[in-house]
Amino acid sequence: MKVAVTDACIFIDLLESEACSAFFQLQFEIVTTRQVWMELESDQRDELEQWVDSGYLSIVSGINNVIEVRDQNNLSKALSIADLSVWTLTANEGGILLTSDGTLRKMAKKHQIETHGLLWIFDQLVVQSLLPVKEATEKLQLVFNQNTHYKSDQKLFKAYEVLLTKWQNI
């Protein structure tokens, strides 16, 4: 099974949209780092704990020397320690990096790390029949309505509209 390394942004959006149950049914081994885990608020960790306990979410410790990794790979200094930890884990172990962070996505793509965001995840939920189109649309709209960054990012909003149009044909 392919590994999907997930950052905090993805967890936050999935929690806000109440799409976690479907997300953890995707055909991936879902992994995050201790640094990302600690970046989440305690109530978010509490809500995700059920998937840790059931084995659907693994938390990897021991991702160290991320500043050294950043400098060696000429990564953006704007990346947080948590961002660097998921980049390092994915770069070292392979798999897919799931993030909504633009800088992290750019750095990952620059280093040929397969990277996807929230729209791709929701598309996978529909394609894998884990969410009906109507429910996926409502949940994704909820996230976009709550997140001013998503609404103001013209490229992302266009991709969102394209995805919704694609789903109308399903």
Backbone as JSON Lines, residues from 0, in Angstrom:
{"i":0,"aa":"M","n":[0.85,-1.18,0.0],"ca":[0.0,0.0,0.0],"c":[0.89,1.24,0.0]}
{"i":1,"aa":"K","n":[0.53,2.21,-0.8],"ca":[1.31,3.44,-0.91],"c":[1.13,4.31,0.34]}
{"i":2,"aa":"V","n":[2.22,4.94,0.76],"ca":[2.22,5.8,1.93],"c":[1.81,7.22,1.53]}
{"i":3,"aa":"A","n":[0.97,7.84,2.34],"ca":[0.61,9.25,2.16],"c":[0.99,9.99,3.44]}
{"i":4,"aa":"V","n":[1.95,10.89,3.32],"ca":[2.43,11.68,4.46],"c":[1.64,12.98,4.49]}
{"i":5,"aa":"T","n":[1.01,13.25,5.61],"ca":[0.03,14.34,5.7],"c":[0.5,15.44,6.64]}
{"i":6,"aa":"D","n":[0.28,16.69,6.21],"ca":[0.64,17.83,7.06],"c":[-0.57,18.31,7.86]}
{"i":7,"aa":"A","n":[-0.36,19.29,8.69],"ca":[-1.41,19.78,9.58],"c":[-2.57,20.42,8.82]}
{"i":8,"aa":"C","n":[-2.26,21.15,7.76],"ca":[-3.32,21.83,6.99],"c":[-4.39,20.85,6.51]}
{"i":9,"aa":"I","n":[-3.93,19.71,6.03],"ca":[-4.87,18.7,5.53],"c":[-5.75,18.19,6.66]}
{"i":10,"aa":"F","n":[-5.14,17.86,7.79],"ca":[-5.95,17.39,8.93],"c":[-6.97,18.44,9.36]}
{"i":11,"aa":"I","n":[-6.55,19.68,9.42],"ca":[-7.45,20.75,9.86],"c":[-8.64,20.87,8.9]}
{"i":12,"aa":"D","n":[-8.36,20.85,7.6],"ca":[-9.43,20.95,6.61],"c":[-10.36,19.74,6.65]}
{"i":13,"aa":"L","n":[-9.77,18.56,6.83],"ca":[-10.61,17.35,6.91],"c":[-11.48,17.36,8.16]}
{"i":14,"aa":"L","n":[-10.93,17.84,9.26],"ca":[-11.72,17.95,10.49],"c":[-12.84,18.96,10.32]}
{"i":15,"aa":"E","n":[-12.53,20.11,9.73],"ca":[-13.55,21.14,9.53],"c":[-14.68,20.66,8.62]}
{"i":16,"aa":"S","n":[-14.33,19.86,7.63],"ca":[-15.33,19.38,6.67],"c":[-16.01,18.1,7.13]}
{"i":17,"aa":"E","n":[-15.57,17.56,8.24],"ca":[-16.09,16.3,8.77],"c":[-15.94,15.17,7.75]}
{"i":18,"aa":"A","n":[-14.77,15.14,7.09],"ca":[-14.49,14.13,6.07],"c":[-13.43,13.12,6.5]}
{"i":19,"aa":"C","n":[-13.07,13.14,7.77],"ca":[-12.0,12.24,8.24],"c":[-12.36,10.77,8.06]}
{"i":20,"aa":"S","n":[-13.58,10.4,8.37],"ca":[-13.96,8.99,8.26],"c":[-13.74,8.47,6.84]}
{"i":21,"aa":"A","n":[-14.11,9.25,5.86],"ca":[-13.89,8.85,4.47],"c":[-12.4,8.87,4.13]}
{"i":22,"aa":"F","n":[-11.69,9.89,4.58],"ca":[-10.26,10.02,4.29],"c":[-9.48,8.79,4.74]}
{"i":23,"aa":"F","n":[-9.77,8.31,5.94],"ca":[-9.02,7.18,6.47],"c":[-9.42,5.84,5.84]}
{"i":24,"aa":"Q","n":[-10.38,5.88,4.93],"ca":[-10.73,4.69,4.15],"c":[-10.01,4.65,2.8]}
{"i":25,"aa":"L","n":[-9.32,5.74,2.44],"ca":[-8.57,5.75,1.18],"c":[-7.54,4.63,1.19]}
{"i":26,"aa":"Q","n":[-7.19,4.19,0.02],"ca":[-6.25,3.07,-0.12],"c":[-4.81,3.54,0.0]}
{"i":27,"aa":"F","n":[-4.48,4.14,1.14],"ca":[-3.14,4.62,1.46],"c":[-2.84,4.28,2.91]}
{"i":28,"aa":"E","n":[-1.57,4.18,3.2],"ca":[-1.13,4.13,4.59],"c":[-0.91,5.58,5.0]}
{"i":29,"aa":"I","n":[-1.74,6.11,5.87],"ca":[-1.69,7.52,6.26],"c":[-0.7,7.69,7.42]}
{"i":30,"aa":"V","n":[0.24,8.61,7.2],"ca":[1.32,8.83,8.16],"c":[1.5,10.34,8.35]}
{"i":31,"aa":"T","n":[1.9,10.72,9.56],"ca":[2.33,12.08,9.81],"c":[3.52,12.02,10.76]}
{"i":32,"aa":"T","n":[4.05,13.18,11.08],"ca":[5.2,13.22,11.98],"c":[4.79,13.76,13.34]}
{"i":33,"aa":"R","n":[5.61,13.49,14.32],"ca":[5.37,14.0,15.67],"c":[5.28,15.53,15.65]}
{"i":34,"aa":"Q","n":[6.12,16.17,14.82],"ca":[6.11,17.64,14.74],"c":[4.76,18.16,14.24]}
{"i":35,"aa":"V","n":[4.18,17.5,13.24],"ca":[2.86,17.89,12.74],"c":[1.81,17.63,13.82]}
{"i":36,"aa":"W","n":[1.9,16.47,14.45],"ca":[0.95,16.12,15.5],"c":[0.9,17.19,16.59]}
{"i":37,"aa":"M","n":[2.08,17.66,16.99],"ca":[2.14,18.66,18.05],"c":[1.73,20.05,17.56]}
{"i":38,"aa":"E","n":[1.74,20.27,16.26],"ca":[1.29,21.54,15.7],"c":[-0.24,21.67,15.76]}
{"i":39,"aa":"L","n":[-0.92,20.54,15.8],"ca":[-2.38,20.55,15.9],"c":[-2.81,20.96,17.3]}
{"i":40,"aa":"E","n":[-3.98,21.53,17.41],"ca":[-4.53,21.88,18.72],"c":[-4.96,20.61,19.44]}
{"i":41,"aa":"S","n":[-5.04,20.66,20.75],"ca":[-5.34,19.46,21.53],"c":[-6.69,18.85,21.16]}
{"i":42,"aa":"D","n":[-7.7,19.66,20.88],"ca":[-9.0,19.1,20.49],"c":[-8.94,18.43,19.13]}
{"i":43,"aa":"Q","n":[-8.08,18.94,18.24],"ca":[-7.89,18.29,16.93],"c":[-7.19,16.93,17.11]}
{"i":44,"aa":"R","n":[-6.17,16.9,17.95],"ca":[-5.49,15.64,18.24],"c":[-6.45,14.64,18.88]}
{"i":45,"aa":"D","n":[-7.27,15.14,19.8],"ca":[-8.25,14.26,20.47],"c":[-9.18,13.62,19.44]}
{"i":46,"aa":"E","n":[-9.62,14.41,18.47],"ca":[-10.54,13.89,17.46],"c":[-9.85,12.88,16.53]}
{"i":47,"aa":"L","n":[-8.57,13.12,16.22],"ca":[-7.83,12.21,15.34],"c":[-7.31,10.96,16.06]}
{"i":48,"aa":"E","n":[-7.3,11.0,17.37],"ca":[-6.75,9.89,18.16],"c":[-7.42,8.55,17.85]}
{"i":49,"aa":"Q","n":[-8.7,8.57,17.51],"ca":[-9.4,7.32,17.21],"c":[-8.77,6.58,16.03]}
{"i":50,"aa":"W","n":[-8.23,7.34,15.06],"ca":[-7.6,6.7,13.9],"c":[-6.18,6.23,14.23]}
{"i":51,"aa":"V","n":[-5.55,6.89,15.17],"ca":[-4.25,6.41,15.65],"c":[-4.48,5.09,16.38]}
{"i":52,"aa":"D","n":[-5.45,5.09,17.28],"ca":[-5.75,3.89,18.08],"c":[-6.15,2.7,17.21]}
{"i":53,"aa":"S","n":[-6.85,2.97,16.11],"ca":[-7.32,1.87,15.25],"c":[-6.29,1.49,14.18]}
{"i":54,"aa":"G","n":[-5.16,2.2,14.14],"ca":[-4.1,1.86,13.2],"c":[-4.22,2.48,11.82]}
{"i":55,"aa":"Y","n":[-5.17,3.37,11.64],"ca":[-5.34,4.02,10.33],"c":[-4.43,5.24,10.16]}
{"i":56,"aa":"L","n":[-3.87,5.72,11.25],"ca":[-2.96,6.86,11.22],"c":[-1.74,6.52,12.06]}
{"i":57,"aa":"S","n":[-0.57,6.64,11.45],"ca":[0.69,6.42,12.17],"c":[1.4,7.74,12.36]}
{"i":58,"aa":"I","n":[2.0,7.89,13.53],"ca":[2.77,9.1,13.84],"c":[4.23,8.68,13.98]}
{"i":59,"aa":"V","n":[5.07,9.27,13.13],"ca":[6.49,8.92,13.1],"c":[7.28,9.91,13.94]}
{"i":60,"aa":"S","n":[8.05,9.37,14.86],"ca":[8.96,10.19,15.67],"c":[10.36,10.07,15.09]}
{"i":61,"aa":"G","n":[11.24,10.9,15.56],"ca":[12.64,10.76,15.18],"c":[13.02,11.43,13.87]}
{"i":62,"aa":"I","n":[12.18,12.34,13.39],"ca":[12.56,13.12,12.21],"c":[13.34,14.31,12.74]}
{"i":63,"aa":"N","n":[14.64,14.17,12.75],"ca":[15.52,15.18,13.34],"c":[16.36,15.88,12.28]}
{"i":64,"aa":"N","n":[17.11,16.85,12.71],"ca":[18.04,17.59,11.84],"c":[17.35,18.21,10.63]}
{"i":65,"aa":"V","n":[16.11,18.66,10.82],"ca":[15.36,19.21,9.68],"c":[15.95,20.53,9.18]}
{"i":66,"aa":"I","n":[16.57,21.29,10.05],"ca":[17.2,22.54,9.61],"c":[18.39,22.2,8.71]}
{"i":67,"aa":"E","n":[19.14,21.2,9.08],"ca":[20.25,20.73,8.25],"c":[19.74,20.23,6.89]}
{"i":68,"aa":"V","n":[18.65,19.48,6.91],"ca":[18.04,18.99,5.68],"c":[17.58,20.16,4.82]}
{"i":69,"aa":"R","n":[16.98,21.16,5.46],"ca":[16.53,22.35,4.73],"c":[17.71,23.01,4.01]}
{"i":70,"aa":"D","n":[18.81,23.21,4.75],"ca":[19.97,23.89,4.18],"c":[20.63,23.06,3.08]}
{"i":71,"aa":"Q","n":[20.74,21.76,3.28],"ca":[21.37,20.88,2.28],"c":[20.57,20.81,0.99]}
{"i":72,"aa":"N","n":[19.25,20.95,1.09],"ca":[18.38,20.82,-0.08],"c":[17.89,22.16,-0.61]}
{"i":73,"aa":"N","n":[18.45,23.25,-0.05],"ca":[18.09,24.58,-0.5],"c":[16.57,24.81,-0.45]}
{"i":74,"aa":"L","n":[15.96,24.4,0.68],"ca":[14.53,24.58,0.86],"c":[14.25,25.96,1.44]}
{"i":75,"aa":"S","n":[13.04,26.42,1.25],"ca":[12.64,27.74,1.72],"c":[12.76,27.85,3.24]}
{"i":76,"aa":"K","n":[13.28,28.97,3.69],"ca":[13.37,29.24,5.13],"c":[11.99,29.54,5.71]}
{"i":77,"aa":"A","n":[11.0,29.72,4.86],"ca":[9.63,29.97,5.32],"c":[8.95,28.69,5.81]}
{"i":78,"aa":"L","n":[9.52,27.53,5.53],"ca":[8.91,26.29,5.96],"c":[9.08,26.1,7.48]}
{"i":79,"aa":"S","n":[8.03,25.68,8.12],"ca":[8.08,25.42,9.56],"c":[8.82,24.11,9.83]}
{"i":80,"aa":"I","n":[9.13,23.87,11.08],"ca":[9.75,22.61,11.48],"c":[8.84,21.45,11.11]}
{"i":81,"aa":"A","n":[7.54,21.6,11.33],"ca":[6.58,20.55,10.97],"c":[6.58,20.3,9.46]}
{"i":82,"aa":"D","n":[6.59,21.39,8.67],"ca":[6.65,21.25,7.21],"c":[7.91,20.51,6.79]}
{"i":83,"aa":"L","n":[9.02,20.9,7.38],"ca":[10.3,20.25,7.05],"c":[10.28,18.78,7.45]}
{"i":84,"aa":"S","n":[9.59,18.45,8.53],"ca":[9.55,17.05,8.97],"c":[8.8,16.17,7.97]}
{"i":85,"aa":"V","n":[7.67,16.65,7.44],"ca":[6.94,15.83,6.46],"c":[7.67,15.8,5.13]}
{"i":86,"aa":"W","n":[8.34,16.89,4.76],"ca":[9.14,16.89,3.54],"c":[10.26,15.86,3.68]}
{"i":87,"aa":"T","n":[10.95,15.87,4.81],"ca":[12.06,14.95,5.05],"c":[11.59,13.5,5.05]}
{"i":88,"aa":"L","n":[10.5,13.23,5.73],"ca":[9.97,11.87,5.78],"c":[9.62,11.38,4.37]}
{"i":89,"aa":"T","n":[8.93,12.2,3.6],"ca":[8.53,11.8,2.26],"c":[9.75,11.65,1.35]}
{"i":90,"aa":"A","n":[10.7,12.57,1.46],"ca":[11.91,12.49,0.64],"c":[12.72,11.23,0.95]}
{"i":91,"aa":"N","n":[12.78,10.86,2.23],"ca":[13.57,9.7,2.64],"c":[12.86,8.37,2.41]}
{"i":92,"aa":"E","n":[11.56,8.36,2.64],"ca":[10.81,7.09,2.62],"c":[9.98,6.89,1.36]}
{"i":93,"aa":"G","n":[9.79,7.96,0.58],"ca":[8.93,7.86,-0.6],"c":[7.48,8.07,-0.23]}
{"i":94,"aa":"G","n":[6.62,7.86,-1.19],"ca":[5.2,8.06,-0.97],"c":[4.73,9.39,-1.51]}
{"i":95,"aa":"I","n":[3.56,9.77,-1.09],"ca":[2.91,11.0,-1.53],"c":[2.88,11.98,-0.36]}
{"i":96,"aa":"L","n":[3.15,13.23,-0.64],"ca":[3.04,14.28,0.36],"c":[1.7,14.97,0.16]}
{"i":97,"aa":"L","n":[0.88,14.99,1.2],"ca":[-0.42,15.65,1.16],"c":[-0.32,16.94,1.95]}
{"i":98,"aa":"T","n":[-0.48,18.07,1.26],"ca":[-0.35,19.37,1.91],"c":[-1.16,20.41,1.15]}
{"i":99,"aa":"S","n":[-1.62,21.41,1.88],"ca":[-2.27,22.57,1.28],"c":[-1.35,23.78,1.31]}
{"i":100,"aa":"D","n":[-0.17,23.62,1.88],"ca":[0.79,24.71,2.0],"c":[1.5,24.94,0.67]}
{"i":101,"aa":"G","n":[1.34,26.12,0.1],"ca":[1.91,26.43,-1.21],"c":[3.42,26.34,-1.26]}
{"i":102,"aa":"T","n":[4.1,26.84,-0.26],"ca":[5.56,26.8,-0.24],"c":[6.05,25.36,-0.14]}
{"i":103,"aa":"L","n":[5.43,24.58,0.71],"ca":[5.82,23.18,0.86],"c":[5.57,22.41,-0.43]}
{"i":104,"aa":"R","n":[4.46,22.66,-1.08],"ca":[4.15,21.99,-2.36],"c":[5.21,22.35,-3.4]}
{"i":105,"aa":"K","n":[5.57,23.62,-3.46],"ca":[6.56,24.07,-4.43],"c":[7.91,23.41,-4.18]}
{"i":106,"aa":"M","n":[8.33,23.34,-2.93],"ca":[9.61,22.72,-2.6],"c":[9.59,21.21,-2.9]}
{"i":107,"aa":"A","n":[8.47,20.57,-2.62],"ca":[8.35,19.13,-2.88],"c":[8.41,18.85,-4.38]}
{"i":108,"aa":"K","n":[7.67,19.62,-5.15],"ca":[7.67,19.41,-6.6],"c":[9.04,19.68,-7.19]}
{"i":109,"aa":"K","n":[9.73,20.68,-6.67],"ca":[11.09,20.99,-7.13],"c":[12.01,19.79,-6.95]}
{"i":110,"aa":"H","n":[11.76,19.01,-5.91],"ca":[12.58,17.83,-5.61],"c":[11.9,16.53,-6.06]}
{"i":111,"aa":"Q","n":[10.93,16.68,-6.95],"ca":[10.25,15.55,-7.59],"c":[9.57,14.61,-6.58]}
{"i":112,"aa":"I","n":[9.01,15.19,-5.55],"ca":[8.21,14.45,-4.59],"c":[6.76,14.59,-5.03]}
{"i":113,"aa":"E","n":[6.08,13.47,-5.2],"ca":[4.67,13.52,-5.59],"c":[3.88,14.23,-4.49]}
{"i":114,"aa":"T","n":[3.15,15.25,-4.87],"ca":[2.47,16.11,-3.92],"c":[1.04,16.38,-4.38]}
{"i":115,"aa":"H","n":[0.12,16.3,-3.45],"ca":[-1.28,16.6,-3.74],"c":[-1.88,17.37,-2.59]}
{"i":116,"aa":"G","n":[-2.99,18.05,-2.88],"ca":[-3.66,18.85,-1.87],"c":[-5.09,18.39,-1.61]}
{"i":117,"aa":"L","n":[-5.83,19.25,-0.97],"ca":[-7.18,18.93,-0.53],"c":[-8.12,18.59,-1.7]}
{"i":118,"aa":"L","n":[-8.0,19.3,-2.8],"ca":[-8.88,19.03,-3.94],"c":[-8.66,17.61,-4.47]}
{"i":119,"aa":"W","n":[-7.4,17.2,-4.55],"ca":[-7.07,15.85,-5.01],"c":[-7.64,14.82,-4.04]}
{"i":120,"aa":"I","n":[-7.5,15.09,-2.75],"ca":[-8.03,14.16,-1.75],"c":[-9.53,13.99,-1.93]}
{"i":121,"aa":"F","n":[-10.25,15.09,-2.07],"ca":[-11.7,14.99,-2.25],"c":[-12.05,14.29,-3.55]}
{"i":122,"aa":"D","n":[-11.27,14.53,-4.59],"ca":[-11.5,13.82,-5.84],"c":[-11.31,12.32,-5.64]}
{"i":123,"aa":"Q","n":[-10.29,11.94,-4.89],"ca":[-10.06,10.52,-4.59],"c":[-11.22,9.94,-3.78]}
{"i":124,"aa":"L","n":[-11.77,10.72,-2.88],"ca":[-12.91,10.25,-2.09],"c":[-14.11,9.94,-2.99]}
{"i":125,"aa":"V","n":[-14.29,10.77,-4.01],"ca":[-15.39,10.55,-4.97],"c":[-15.05,9.39,-5.89]}
{"i":126,"aa":"V","n":[-13.85,9.39,-6.47],"ca":[-13.43,8.35,-7.41],"c":[-13.47,6.97,-6.76]}
{"i":127,"aa":"Q","n":[-13.04,6.89,-5.51],"ca":[-13.02,5.61,-4.8],"c":[-14.37,5.29,-4.14]}
{"i":128,"aa":"S","n":[-15.39,6.09,-4.46],"ca":[-16.76,5.89,-3.96],"c":[-16.85,5.88,-2.43]}
{"i":129,"aa":"L","n":[-16.03,6.72,-1.8],"ca":[-16.07,6.84,-0.35],"c":[-17.0,7.96,0.1]}
{"i":130,"aa":"L","n":[-17.26,8.9,-0.8],"ca":[-18.24,9.95,-0.57],"c":[-19.05,10.14,-1.84]}
{"i":131,"aa":"P","n":[-20.36,10.25,-1.72],"ca":[-21.17,10.6,-2.9],"c":[-20.84,12.04,-3.34]}
{"i":132,"aa":"V","n":[-21.02,12.32,-4.59],"ca":[-20.69,13.63,-5.16],"c":[-21.35,14.75,-4.38]}
{"i":133,"aa":"K","n":[-22.63,14.61,-4.07],"ca":[-23.35,15.68,-3.37],"c":[-22.71,15.96,-2.0]}
{"i":134,"aa":"E","n":[-22.39,14.92,-1.26],"ca":[-21.8,15.09,0.06],"c":[-20.38,15.66,-0.04]}
{"i":135,"aa":"A","n":[-19.61,15.18,-1.01],"ca":[-18.24,15.7,-1.21],"c":[-18.29,17.17,-1.57]}
{"i":136,"aa":"T","n":[-19.23,17.54,-2.42],"ca":[-19.38,18.94,-2.82],"c":[-19.72,19.81,-1.61]}
{"i":137,"aa":"E","n":[-20.66,19.36,-0.8],"ca":[-21.05,20.13,0.38],"c":[-19.89,20.29,1.36]}
{"i":138,"aa":"K","n":[-19.14,19.22,1.58],"ca":[-18.03,19.26,2.53],"c":[-16.9,20.16,2.02]}
{"i":139,"aa":"L","n":[-16.62,20.07,0.73],"ca":[-15.57,20.91,0.15],"c":[-16.0,22.37,0.14]}
{"i":140,"aa":"Q","n":[-17.25,22.63,-0.15],"ca":[-17.75,24.01,-0.11],"c":[-17.64,24.58,1.3]}
{"i":141,"aa":"L","n":[-17.9,23.76,2.3],"ca":[-17.77,24.2,3.69],"c":[-16.36,24.69,3.97]}
{"i":142,"aa":"V","n":[-15.36,23.92,3.54],"ca":[-13.96,24.31,3.75],"c":[-13.66,25.61,3.01]}
{"i":143,"aa":"F","n":[-14.08,25.71,1.76],"ca":[-13.79,26.91,0.98],"c":[-14.51,28.13,1.54]}
{"i":144,"aa":"N","n":[-15.69,27.95,2.08],"ca":[-16.41,29.07,2.68],"c":[-15.78,29.54,3.98]}
{"i":145,"aa":"Q","n":[-15.13,28.63,4.71],"ca":[-14.52,28.98,6.0],"c":[-13.1,29.5,5.85]}
{"i":146,"aa":"N","n":[-12.43,29.19,4.77],"ca":[-11.02,29.52,4.62],"c":[-10.85,30.69,3.65]}
{"i":147,"aa":"T","n":[-10.56,31.86,4.16],"ca":[-10.43,33.04,3.3],"c":[-9.26,32.92,2.34]}
{"i":148,"aa":"H","n":[-8.21,32.2,2.74],"ca":[-7.07,32.0,1.83],"c":[-7.51,31.25,0.57]}
{"i":149,"aa":"Y","n":[-8.31,30.2,0.76],"ca":[-8.76,29.42,-0.4],"c":[-9.61,30.28,-1.34]}
{"i":150,"aa":"K","n":[-10.49,31.08,-0.76],"ca":[-11.35,31.92,-1.59],"c":[-10.57,32.99,-2.35]}
{"i":151,"aa":"S","n":[-9.48,33.48,-1.75],"ca":[-8.73,34.56,-2.38],"c":[-7.67,34.07,-3.36]}
{"i":152,"aa":"D","n":[-7.35,32.78,-3.35],"ca":[-6.36,32.22,-4.27],"c":[-7.06,31.88,-5.58]}
{"i":153,"aa":"Q","n":[-6.9,32.73,-6.59],"ca":[-7.63,32.58,-7.84],"c":[-7.34,31.25,-8.55]}
{"i":154,"aa":"K","n":[-6.1,30.84,-8.54],"ca":[-5.72,29.59,-9.2],"c":[-6.39,28.4,-8.5]}
{"i":155,"aa":"L","n":[-6.35,28.4,-7.18],"ca":[-6.96,27.33,-6.41],"c":[-8.48,27.34,-6.58]}
{"i":156,"aa":"F","n":[-9.08,28.53,-6.55],"ca":[-10.52,28.62,-6.7],"c":[-10.96,28.13,-8.08]}
{"i":157,"aa":"K","n":[-10.16,28.42,-9.11],"ca":[-10.46,27.93,-10.46],"c":[-10.39,26.4,-10.48]}
{"i":158,"aa":"A","n":[-9.36,25.82,-9.85],"ca":[-9.23,24.36,-9.79],"c":[-10.42,23.74,-9.04]}
{"i":159,"aa":"Y","n":[-10.87,24.41,-8.02],"ca":[-12.05,23.99,-7.25],"c":[-13.28,23.96,-8.17]}
{"i":160,"aa":"E","n":[-13.48,25.01,-8.94],"ca":[-14.62,25.08,-9.85],"c":[-14.54,24.0,-10.93]}
{"i":161,"aa":"V","n":[-13.34,23.75,-11.43],"ca":[-13.14,22.7,-12.43],"c":[-13.5,21.33,-11.84]}
{"i":162,"aa":"L","n":[-13.1,21.09,-10.61],"ca":[-13.4,19.82,-9.96],"c":[-14.91,19.66,-9.78]}
{"i":163,"aa":"L","n":[-15.58,20.7,-9.34],"ca":[-17.03,20.62,-9.16],"c":[-17.73,20.34,-10.49]}
{"i":164,"aa":"T","n":[-17.23,20.93,-11.56],"ca":[-17.79,20.68,-12.9],"c":[-17.56,19.24,-13.3]}
{"i":165,"aa":"K","n":[-16.36,18.74,-13.03],"ca":[-16.06,17.32,-13.33],"c":[-17.04,16.4,-12.61]}
{"i":166,"aa":"W","n":[-17.3,16.7,-11.34],"ca":[-18.19,15.84,-10.56],"c":[-19.62,15.88,-11.07]}
{"i":167,"aa":"Q","n":[-20.03,16.98,-11.7],"ca":[-21.39,17.06,-12.24],"c":[-21.6,16.02,-13.33]}
{"i":168,"aa":"N","n":[-20.51,15.59,-13.96],"ca":[-20.59,14.61,-15.05],"c":[-20.46,13.17,-14.55]}
{"i":169,"aa":"I","n":[-20.39,13.0,-13.24],"ca":[-20.25,11.64,-12.69],"c":[-21.63,11.07,-12.38]}
